[in-house]
Amino acid sequence: MEEEMKKKKKWLSSVDLLMIAVIAAIGAVLSSLVINPIVRALNIASPFVSMWPGALHLFAVIMGGLIVRKPGATMFTALLNGLLQMLFGNPSGALCILYGFGNGLGSEIAFSSARYRPKVWITMLASGCGTVTAFFIDLIYWFSDFTFGFKVLYLVDSFFAGSIVCGLISWGVFRALERAGVVNRK
């Protein structure tokens, strides 16, 4: 009986899927209509500056991982978020799905390596890894003319941007939801 309970908890339930859908939808609206215009405006000055608010594209993905805490939850949140961003009119179009895959891959690896425990350092690590994998797509698609040194600097900067901006904001929102009784740590 106890083994069945452990196996059952590993799968995403219908409540988990609904929670992921809501988080992804809210994140897609915020990314498409609020964060993306800010990032595009700052990108004119420097891609190194625009990545700091751009790291907030990962917010919904990290929240999905923190709240659901099951294998695949982060990746599913990221892919659904990317699809919804495309449908909500993000100028990147179908690239949003690829960015979602990058966000989900890096974050899922970090969360799974820490067994989905809700800790601030795990959240920061997942945010940093998810940002690096997504911004790696930037280097291929948008900034392929960067020299090798600039590419390394770009990825290092993206890790810190994701860890600090997205990681700490996601952790703060998660703790506020936890104190309000919306989510629990178990």
C-alpha positions in Angstrom: 0.0 0.0 0.0 2.8 2.4 0.9 4.6 1.7 -2.4 1.5 2.4 -4.4 1.2 5.8 -2.6 4.8 6.7 -3.5 4.3 5.6 -7.1 1.0 7.6 -7.4 2.7 10.8 -6.1 5.2 10.8 -8.9 2.6 11.3 -11.6 1.0 14.6 -12.4 -2.6 14.6 -11.2 -5.4 16.5 -12.8 -5.1 19.1 -10.0 -1.4 19.4 -10.8 -2.1 19.8 -14.5 -4.8 22.5 -13.8 -2.4 24.3 -11.5 0.3 24.2 -14.2 -2.1 25.5 -16.8 -3.1 28.4 -14.7 0.5 29.3 -13.8 1.6 29.0 -17.5 -1.3 31.2 -18.7 -0.6 33.9 -16.1 3.1 33.8 -17.0 2.4 33.9 -20.7 0.3 37.0 -20.4 2.9 38.7 -18.2 5.7 37.7 -20.5 4.0 38.8 -23.8 2.4 42.0 -22.7 4.6 43.3 -19.9 8.1 41.8 -19.8 8.7 41.5 -23.5 8.2 45.2 -24.4 10.6 46.2 -21.6 13.2 43.7 -22.8 12.9 44.8 -26.5 13.3 48.4 -25.5 16.4 47.7 -23.4 17.9 45.4 -26.0 18.5 48.5 -28.1 21.0 49.7 -25.5 22.6 46.3 -24.8 21.6 42.6 -24.7 23.6 42.4 -21.4 21.2 44.9 -19.8 18.0 43.5 -21.3 18.6 40.0 -19.9 18.1 41.2 -16.3 14.4 41.9 -16.7 14.3 39.2 -19.4 15.1 36.6 -16.8 11.5 37.2 -15.5 10.3 35.2 -18.5 11.2 32.2 -16.4 9.0 33.2 -13.5 6.0 31.0 -14.3 8.3 28.1 -15.0 10.0 28.3 -11.6 6.7 28.8 -9.9 5.3 25.7 -11.6 8.3 23.7 -10.3 8.0 25.2 -6.8 4.3 24.6 -6.4 3.8 21.2 -8.1 7.2 19.7 -7.2 6.9 16.6 -9.3 9.0 15.3 -12.2 8.0 16.9 -15.5 6.1 19.8 -13.9 8.7 22.4 -14.7 9.1 21.2 -18.3 5.4 21.0 -18.9 4.9 24.5 -17.4 7.6 25.9 -19.7 6.3 24.3 -22.9 2.7 25.4 -22.2 3.9 28.9 -21.3 5.8 29.1 -24.6 2.8 27.9 -26.6 0.5 30.4 -24.8 3.0 33.2 -25.4 2.9 32.5 -29.1 -0.9 32.5 -29.1 -1.0 35.7 -27.0 1.0 37.5 -29.7 4.6 37.5 -28.5 6.6 38.9 -31.4 9.0 35.9 -31.2 6.3 33.7 -32.5 7.1 30.0 -32.7 10.5 30.6 -31.1 8.6 31.0 -27.8 8.1 27.2 -27.8 11.8 26.7 -28.3 12.6 29.2 -25.5 10.1 27.3 -23.3 11.9 24.1 -24.0 15.2 25.8 -23.0 13.7 27.2 -19.8 12.2 23.9 -18.9 15.2 21.8 -19.6 17.6 23.8 -17.5 15.2 24.3 -14.6 14.0 20.7 -14.7 17.5 19.4 -14.4 18.3 21.6 -11.5 15.0 20.8 -9.6 15.4 17.1 -10.3 19.0 17.0 -9.0 17.7 18.5 -5.7 14.7 16.1 -5.7 12.2 19.0 -6.0 12.8 20.4 -2.5 11.7 24.0 -2.1 14.8 25.8 -0.9 16.0 29.2 -1.9 19.4 28.0 -3.3 17.6 25.3 -5.4 15.2 28.0 -6.7 18.2 30.2 -7.6 20.1 27.4 -9.2 17.0 26.3 -11.2 16.4 29.9 -12.3 20.0 30.4 -13.3 20.2 27.1 -15.3 16.9 27.7 -17.0 18.0 31.2 -18.0 21.3 29.9 -19.4 19.7 27.3 -21.5 17.1 29.8 -22.9 19.7 32.5 -23.5 21.9 30.0 -25.3 19.1 30.0 -27.9 19.6 33.8 -28.1 23.3 33.3 -29.0 22.4 30.9 -31.8 19.4 32.9 -33.2 20.0 36.6 -32.4 23.7 37.0 -31.5 25.6 34.5 -33.6 28.1 37.3 -34.5 29.3 37.6 -30.9 32.9 36.6 -30.3 33.5 33.5 -28.1 34.5 35.7 -25.2 31.3 37.7 -25.4 29.2 34.5 -25.7 30.8 33.2 -22.5 30.2 36.5 -20.7 26.6 36.5 -22.0 25.9 33.1 -20.5 27.6 33.9 -17.2 25.6 37.2 -17.0 22.4 35.3 -17.9 23.0 32.8 -15.1 23.4 35.6 -12.5 20.4 37.5 -13.9 18.3 34.4 -13.7 19.5 33.4 -10.2 19.2 36.9 -8.7 16.1 38.4 -10.5 13.9 35.4 -11.2 15.2 33.1 -8.4 14.7 35.6 -5.6 11.4 37.0 -6.9 10.0 33.4 -7.4 11.2 32.4 -3.9 9.6 35.5 -2.4 6.3 34.9 -4.1 6.4 31.2 -3.2 7.0 32.1 0.5 4.2 34.6 0.5 1.8 32.0 -1.0 3.0 29.5 1.6 2.4 32.0 4.5 -1.0 32.7 3.1 -1.8 29.0 3.2 -2.2 28.6 -0.6 0.7 26.1 -0.9 2.5 23.9 1.6 6.1 22.7 1.9 5.3 19.0 2.3 
